Amino acid sequence: MWHWTGKSRPPFADNPVPGQESVWDYPRPPRMDADAREVVVRFGATVLARSARAVRVLETASPPTFYLPPDDVDRALLRPAAGSSHCEWKGTAGYWSVVLPDGTTGDAVGWSYPRPTPAFASIAGWLSFYPARLACTVDGEHVRPQPGGFYGGWLTDDIAGPCKGAPGTGHW
């Protein structure tokens, strides 16, 4: 069984082509990068968020997770959802559900860190969304969800993997 040591890409990693980033070149602990591409998040036909001021969190073996500033999110459509989770790097996250004026709902479609660790203080209150539960685009490209259902990484054509989340990847 292969175990990542952080020194190089594993032998099973895809080789990135020009214009791609490898998830195996992202650091641990993760870093944040500003991203000026247009990010749009929809629940059905309703736009929940639109931003050209996203921040990507980049962590080894995961596709980027996009965080959007609260001013670029229609917070009137969101309600706190049950539960929380803890990230060793960012702290404790709370979840958000969407509730449309017609009563249509989507449970736990996104999350945020109200009081993140000092290293991630700049994304306090920013929101990220699950591309498996919503329609997300980056500069018009439809985002594919990170495998496995737990992680919220955003897979686009500029990302080379494979990434963690699928069965058998827990040791990454």
HELIX and SHEET records of a PDB file:
HELIX    1   1 VAL A   23  ASP A   25  5                                   3    
HELIX    2   2 PRO A   70  ASP A   72  5                                   3    
HELIX    3   3 ARG A   75  LEU A   77  5                                   3    
HELIX    4   4 PRO A  118  ILE A  123  5                                   6    
SHEET    1   A 2 GLU A  21  SER A  22  0                                        
SHEET    2   A 2 ILE A 159  ALA A 160  1                                        
SHEET    1   B 3 ARG A  31  ASP A  35  0                                        
SHEET    2   B 3 ALA A  54  LEU A  58 -1                                        
SHEET    3   B 3 THR A  65  TYR A  67 -1                                        
SHEET    1   C 4 THR A  46  SER A  51  0                                        
SHEET    2   C 4 VAL A  39  PHE A  43 -1                                        
SHEET    3   C 4 ALA A 135  VAL A 138 -1                                        
SHEET    4   C 4 GLU A 141  HIS A 142 -1                                        
SHEET    1   D 4 LEU A  78  CYS A  87  0                                        
SHEET    2   D 4 GLY A  91  VAL A  99 -1                                        
SHEET    3   D 4 THR A 105  SER A 112 -1                                        
SHEET    4   D 4 LEU A 127  PHE A 129 -1                                        
SHEET    1   E 2 ARG A 144  PRO A 145  0                                        
SHEET    2   E 2 TRP A 154  LEU A 155 -1                                        
END                                                                             
